[in-house]
Amino acid sequence: MKKAVKKMIKPEELIFGLDSFGDIPQDEDGKSFTQAEAIRQVVKEAKMADELGIDVIALGEHHRVDYAISSPDTVLAAIASITKKITLATGVTVLSSDDPVRVYERFATLEAISRGRAEAVLGRGSFTESFPLFGYDLQNYDILFEEKLNLYSKLLEEKPVTWEGTTRAALKDADVFPKTDNGKIATRIAVGGSPESVVRTARYGFPLTLAIIGGSPERFSAYIELYKKAAAKFEQPVYPVAVHSHGVIADTDEEAIELGWNHIRASFVRIGQDRGWTPMSREQYEGEVQNGSFYVGSPETVAKRIARMIKILGIGRFELVYGAGGLSANARERTIELYATKVIPRVRELLSEG
């Protein structure tokens, strides 16, 4: 396995973003926000991120009690009206349980509202609540995504589409509106570590986002190499790869580590109850903080770890998943502030030093 990718993105060209699933924050007294308040908090945080110069805000789609955002493109439309530069992405839109025509229409509308800042990030869905909710059989998990991605890719051409498959009604010379000003909706595919998904992303010619939620970043070098080789095989362009991972940033390592233990770890334990995971131990948690894929600590600590990961993987974009597991609104906002003002400039500086 390679430990480095030869060609590095210039530090000034790196893209830095934030990801939120709409976790339910707490106030300083430990009282949980309502889901409506949680959505408004994300809108507030996105405005803050835009003003601080962060490049991307990505919102995930979930249909469960611990996450408030089930319609990320709707929230992004609200954010579009109060921001100027930040890219408005999803993270992810669960295409398997959605309709490609409606996905295209919603993002084309967001593209118009935001004056060209929309980005659809599509995935199969690591959470599966949307499948029974919208009447889809999980036995068709793979074919649903494959067919719907095929149709969506044709819709991106913004011409009348003729298409036939097994998961929705056929289309014959169907024209879909609105059209975009620049002729295409920016689109990425996010994968969690399936080689088949990496190859599919390359085959369709989309940029790749790797959701790295645990373990050493080095083990994902093979996926990036696979993406490049597959793109070459299918004669498709190779785009800079993006990574998203969890993190908490505070003024000191000690403060951030305890916040992460109480909130990121709690989120993983809660999800693990549904998936049969063994609850994360303190030793496992600290291993992720020190050598894995939790970016937790003071600005200097986090910057060094992100810079190291970028060097190892040769990626062009990093997104910090912030606010997991009921982290307070104040701690979330402090993470965003330190990420924008301390961590990102320091990462660029460290990479410039070689």
VMD Tcl script that draws the C-alpha trace (Angstrom):
set ca {
  {0.00 0.00 0.00}
  {1.35 3.43 -0.91}
  {1.87 5.88 1.90}
  {1.88 8.98 -0.25}
  {0.50 10.27 -3.50}
  {3.22 11.86 -5.63}
  {1.32 14.84 -6.97}
  {0.31 17.31 -4.25}
  {-2.26 20.08 -4.50}
  {-0.73 23.49 -3.81}
  {-1.59 24.62 -0.25}
  {-3.37 27.72 -1.52}
  {-5.58 25.56 -3.76}
  {-6.84 23.29 -0.98}
  {-10.55 23.46 -0.19}
  {-11.76 23.35 3.42}
  {-15.32 22.74 4.49}
  {-17.68 21.86 7.31}
  {-20.19 19.02 7.47}
  {-23.28 18.79 9.65}
  {-25.91 16.09 9.95}
  {-28.15 18.44 11.91}
  {-27.15 16.97 15.28}
  {-29.27 18.26 18.15}
  {-27.11 20.68 20.18}
  {-27.49 21.57 23.82}
  {-27.54 24.93 25.54}
  {-25.11 25.75 28.34}
  {-27.48 24.22 30.89}
  {-27.45 20.90 29.06}
  {-30.97 21.28 27.65}
  {-31.39 19.88 24.15}
  {-32.59 22.11 21.34}
  {-35.76 21.21 19.53}
  {-35.27 19.92 15.99}
  {-36.54 23.23 14.62}
  {-34.02 25.11 16.76}
  {-31.28 22.73 15.61}
  {-32.02 23.57 11.97}
  {-31.90 27.29 12.70}
  {-28.60 26.77 14.51}
  {-27.08 25.17 11.40}
  {-28.26 28.14 9.30}
  {-26.59 30.47 11.80}
  {-23.37 28.43 11.70}
  {-23.31 28.40 7.90}
  {-23.58 32.19 7.82}
  {-20.73 32.36 10.31}
  {-18.65 29.98 8.19}
  {-19.24 32.10 5.09}
  {-18.19 35.28 6.87}
  {-15.02 33.55 8.15}
  {-14.05 32.41 4.64}
  {-14.68 28.66 4.90}
  {-15.14 27.21 1.41}
  {-17.95 24.65 1.82}
  {-20.88 23.81 4.07}
  {-22.23 20.28 3.50}
  {-25.46 19.06 5.11}
  {-26.40 15.40 5.45}
  {-29.80 13.80 4.92}
  {-31.15 11.68 7.78}
  {-34.59 10.53 8.89}
  {-34.16 9.81 12.59}
  {-34.71 11.50 15.93}
  {-31.07 12.39 16.65}
  {-30.61 14.42 13.45}
  {-32.77 17.38 12.45}
  {-32.03 17.68 8.72}
  {-34.11 15.44 6.48}
  {-34.25 17.90 3.56}
  {-30.74 19.37 3.24}
  {-31.34 21.19 -0.04}
  {-34.19 23.12 1.61}
  {-31.90 24.23 4.43}
  {-29.22 25.10 1.89}
  {-31.69 27.31 0.03}
  {-32.24 29.26 3.25}
  {-28.48 29.51 3.73}
  {-28.06 30.70 0.12}
  {-30.16 33.77 0.87}
  {-27.87 34.97 3.69}
  {-24.42 33.99 2.36}
  {-22.21 35.19 -0.46}
  {-19.38 32.79 -1.34}
  {-19.62 29.47 0.46}
  {-20.36 26.37 -1.62}
  {-23.68 24.78 -0.63}
  {-23.34 21.01 -0.67}
  {-25.12 17.98 0.67}
  {-23.33 15.26 2.56}
  {-25.09 13.21 1.32}
  {-28.30 13.18 -0.68}
  {-29.47 9.56 -0.49}
  {-30.11 9.04 -4.19}
  {-31.15 5.40 -3.73}
  {-34.37 6.36 -1.94}
  {-35.02 9.55 -3.90}
  {-36.06 10.24 -7.48}
  {-33.31 11.44 -9.84}
  {-35.62 13.85 -11.65}
  {-36.65 15.53 -8.40}
  {-33.04 15.61 -7.22}
  {-32.01 17.34 -10.44}
  {-34.90 19.83 -10.16}
  {-34.14 20.69 -6.54}
  {-30.45 21.25 -7.16}
  {-31.04 23.21 -10.34}
  {-33.34 25.43 -8.26}
  {-30.70 25.78 -5.53}
  {-28.14 26.57 -8.23}
  {-30.34 29.45 -9.39}
  {-31.02 30.80 -5.89}
  {-27.35 30.65 -4.90}
  {-26.03 32.01 -8.22}
  {-23.91 28.96 -8.97}
  {-22.92 27.67 -5.51}
  {-24.90 24.41 -5.37}
  {-23.20 21.02 -5.18}
  {-25.00 17.67 -5.08}
  {-23.07 15.04 -3.13}
  {-24.76 11.71 -3.75}
  {-24.50 8.45 -1.85}
  {-26.15 5.09 -1.27}
  {-26.83 5.90 2.36}
  {-25.01 4.44 5.36}
  {-28.24 4.97 7.31}
  {-31.16 3.05 5.84}
  {-34.21 4.64 7.50}
  {-35.18 6.37 4.26}
  {-35.72 3.08 2.39}
  {-38.80 1.79 4.25}
  {-39.95 5.37 4.83}
  {-40.26 5.95 1.07}
  {-41.29 2.42 0.17}
  {-38.04 0.89 -1.10}
  {-36.84 -2.64 -0.47}
  {-33.36 -2.87 1.03}
  {-32.80 -6.02 -1.02}
  {-32.53 -3.65 -3.99}
  {-29.91 -1.48 -2.25}
  {-27.30 -1.80 -5.01}
  {-29.52 -1.70 -8.09}
  {-31.43 1.32 -6.79}
  {-28.28 3.42 -6.64}
  {-26.81 2.12 -9.90}
  {-29.93 2.79 -11.97}
  {-30.73 6.12 -10.37}
  {-27.18 7.37 -10.77}
  {-27.34 6.35 -14.41}
  {-30.48 8.42 -14.94}
  {-29.16 11.36 -12.91}
  {-25.96 11.44 -14.98}
  {-28.07 11.77 -18.15}
  {-30.17 14.56 -16.63}
  {-27.00 16.55 -15.95}
  {-26.60 17.02 -19.70}
  {-29.73 19.24 -19.55}
  {-31.18 17.76 -22.73}
  {-34.31 15.65 -23.31}
  {-33.75 12.22 -21.75}
  {-34.86 8.77 -22.87}
  {-34.22 6.16 -20.17}
  {-35.54 2.80 -19.05}
  {-34.78 0.74 -15.94}
  {-36.41 -1.42 -13.28}
  {-36.66 1.02 -10.34}
  {-38.87 3.80 -11.72}
  {-41.02 4.66 -14.72}
  {-39.28 4.96 -18.08}
  {-38.72 8.36 -19.71}
  {-39.01 9.19 -23.40}
  {-37.67 12.52 -24.65}
  {-38.41 14.00 -21.22}
  {-37.17 17.54 -20.73}
  {-36.57 18.61 -17.14}
  {-36.54 22.14 -15.73}
  {-35.17 24.55 -14.66}
  {-32.02 24.73 -16.72}
  {-28.93 26.11 -15.02}
  {-27.02 29.21 -16.08}
  {-23.71 27.35 -16.49}
  {-25.15 24.17 -18.00}
  {-24.34 21.70 -15.24}
  {-24.86 20.99 -11.56}
  {-21.64 20.30 -9.66}
  {-21.87 16.72 -8.40}
  {-19.72 14.40 -6.30}
  {-20.13 10.83 -5.08}
  {-19.41 10.04 -1.43}
  {-18.37 6.52 -0.44}
  {-17.60 4.89 2.88}
  {-14.94 2.43 1.77}
  {-16.49 0.11 -0.82}
  {-14.09 -0.56 -3.73}
  {-17.09 -1.11 -6.03}
  {-18.38 2.36 -5.15}
  {-14.99 3.91 -5.86}
  {-14.85 2.26 -9.30}
  {-18.43 3.33 -10.07}
  {-17.57 6.94 -9.21}
  {-14.65 6.86 -11.64}
  {-16.72 5.13 -14.34}
  {-19.30 7.93 -14.31}
  {-16.62 10.62 -14.23}
  {-17.54 12.18 -10.89}
  {-15.23 13.52 -8.17}
  {-14.83 11.26 -5.12}
  {-15.44 12.01 -1.45}
  {-14.20 9.49 1.12}
  {-16.09 9.37 4.43}
  {-13.31 8.39 6.82}
  {-14.95 7.96 10.21}
  {-12.35 5.77 11.88}
  {-8.98 4.13 11.58}
  {-5.67 5.29 10.22}
  {-5.90 7.54 7.16}
  {-3.10 5.54 5.51}
  {-5.43 2.62 4.83}
  {-7.43 4.79 2.41}
  {-4.45 5.40 0.10}
  {-5.43 2.25 -1.78}
  {-8.90 3.65 -2.51}
  {-7.43 6.82 -3.97}
  {-5.09 4.82 -6.17}
  {-8.03 2.64 -7.24}
  {-10.02 5.76 -8.18}
  {-7.15 7.04 -10.32}
  {-6.58 3.71 -12.06}
  {-10.29 3.22 -12.71}
  {-10.65 6.75 -14.12}
  {-7.75 6.05 -16.49}
  {-9.31 2.76 -17.54}
  {-12.65 4.41 -18.33}
  {-10.93 7.46 -19.89}
  {-12.50 9.78 -17.35}
  {-10.95 12.83 -15.65}
  {-9.23 12.44 -12.28}
  {-10.45 15.04 -9.80}
  {-8.87 15.92 -6.45}
  {-10.32 13.61 -3.79}
  {-12.15 14.98 -0.74}
  {-12.17 13.52 2.78}
  {-14.61 14.16 5.58}
  {-13.95 13.18 9.20}
  {-15.20 14.04 12.69}
  {-13.58 16.60 14.93}
  {-13.81 19.07 17.80}
  {-11.52 22.07 18.22}
  {-11.13 23.96 21.50}
  {-8.58 26.27 23.06}
  {-6.69 23.38 24.66}
  {-6.16 19.72 23.84}
  {-7.60 18.70 27.19}
  {-10.85 20.59 26.68}
  {-11.33 19.30 23.14}
  {-10.54 15.69 24.11}
  {-13.15 15.71 26.87}
  {-15.73 17.32 24.57}
  {-15.05 14.65 21.97}
  {-15.27 11.85 24.51}
  {-18.60 13.14 25.81}
  {-20.12 13.84 22.40}
  {-18.41 12.23 19.38}
  {-17.96 8.98 21.29}
  {-21.54 9.18 22.58}
  {-22.80 9.56 19.01}
  {-20.85 6.50 17.86}
  {-22.14 4.46 20.80}
  {-25.74 5.45 20.05}
  {-25.43 4.53 16.38}
  {-23.57 1.37 17.31}
  {-26.52 0.14 19.33}
  {-28.47 -0.17 16.08}
  {-25.59 -1.78 14.22}
  {-24.24 -4.19 16.81}
  {-20.98 -2.35 17.42}
  {-19.10 -2.82 20.68}
  {-19.17 0.50 22.58}
  {-16.02 2.53 22.00}
  {-13.57 2.34 24.90}
  {-11.50 5.24 26.17}
  {-8.41 3.55 24.73}
  {-10.05 3.24 21.30}
  {-11.21 6.83 21.42}
  {-7.77 8.18 22.32}
  {-6.27 6.03 19.58}
  {-8.54 7.75 17.05}
  {-7.59 11.16 18.46}
  {-3.85 10.47 18.34}
  {-3.44 8.35 15.22}
  {-6.85 7.75 13.67}
  {-9.50 9.89 12.04}
  {-10.86 12.04 14.87}
  {-9.43 15.55 14.53}
  {-9.75 16.60 18.14}
  {-7.59 19.09 20.03}
  {-6.24 22.62 20.08}
  {-5.81 24.43 16.75}
  {-2.12 23.52 16.53}
  {-2.74 19.85 17.26}
  {-5.59 19.57 14.78}
  {-3.70 21.51 12.09}
  {-0.70 19.19 12.36}
  {-2.86 16.08 12.09}
  {-4.85 17.40 9.11}
  {-1.65 18.47 7.34}
  {-0.16 15.02 7.90}
  {-3.26 13.33 6.49}
  {-3.26 15.59 3.42}
  {0.40 14.73 2.77}
  {-0.26 11.01 3.09}
  {-3.36 10.92 0.87}
  {-2.66 13.80 -1.50}
  {-6.24 15.04 -1.26}
  {-7.52 18.39 -2.45}
  {-10.37 18.94 -0.02}
  {-11.03 18.33 3.67}
  {-14.34 18.70 5.47}
  {-14.64 18.66 9.26}
  {-17.75 16.94 10.59}
  {-18.51 19.14 13.58}
  {-21.11 19.16 16.34}
  {-21.64 15.43 16.87}
  {-23.64 14.00 19.72}
  {-25.23 17.00 21.42}
  {-22.17 19.24 21.58}
  {-23.29 22.64 22.87}
  {-24.06 25.41 20.42}
  {-21.27 27.53 21.94}
  {-18.72 24.71 21.54}
  {-19.84 24.17 17.95}
  {-19.43 27.84 17.13}
  {-16.02 27.91 18.82}
  {-14.95 24.93 16.72}
  {-15.98 26.76 13.55}
  {-14.20 29.94 14.61}
  {-10.93 28.18 15.47}
  {-11.09 26.02 12.34}
  {-11.43 29.09 10.12}
  {-9.05 31.48 11.86}
  {-6.36 29.16 13.25}
  {-6.46 25.65 11.79}
  {-6.89 26.30 8.07}
  {-4.16 28.97 7.83}
  {-1.83 26.78 9.89}
  {-2.45 23.73 7.67}
  {-1.54 25.78 4.59}
  {1.57 27.04 6.36}
  {2.69 23.54 7.41}
  {2.20 22.19 3.90}
  {4.12 25.10 2.41}
  {7.07 24.21 4.64}
  {7.18 20.73 3.07}
}
mol new
graphics top color blue
foreach p $ca { graphics top sphere $p radius 0.5 }
foreach p [lrange $ca 0 end-1] q [lrange $ca 1 end] { graphics top cylinder $p $q radius 0.2 }
display resetview
